[in-house]
Amino acid sequence: MTDEKHRPPDLSGLLCRPRLVEASRHEDRGLTLITAGAGYGKSVLMAQIHDECQEDRLWYRFDGSDLDDFRFIEGLTRIVR
């Protein structure tokens, strides 16, 4: 398993969305759900939120290998350690 699954994408040269990043900062919410079609910038937005977050945080990029339950749990375990 590569470290790429545990690192957010590089943000250099990408569109910044300060209003959406700010909207994610509501402390009274336990979960924020971001939905959109492929190519709409969900991962970039999450990487921007991740980059500005002052708290401990983890990053995990899902892909086809995560359909195997063992590999999925193994990947999550690696980043929690």
ABEGO torsion letter per residue (X at the ends): XBAAAABBBBABGBBBBAAAAAAAABAABABBBBBBBBGAGAAAAAAAAAAABABBBBBBBBBAAAABAAAAAAAAAAAAX
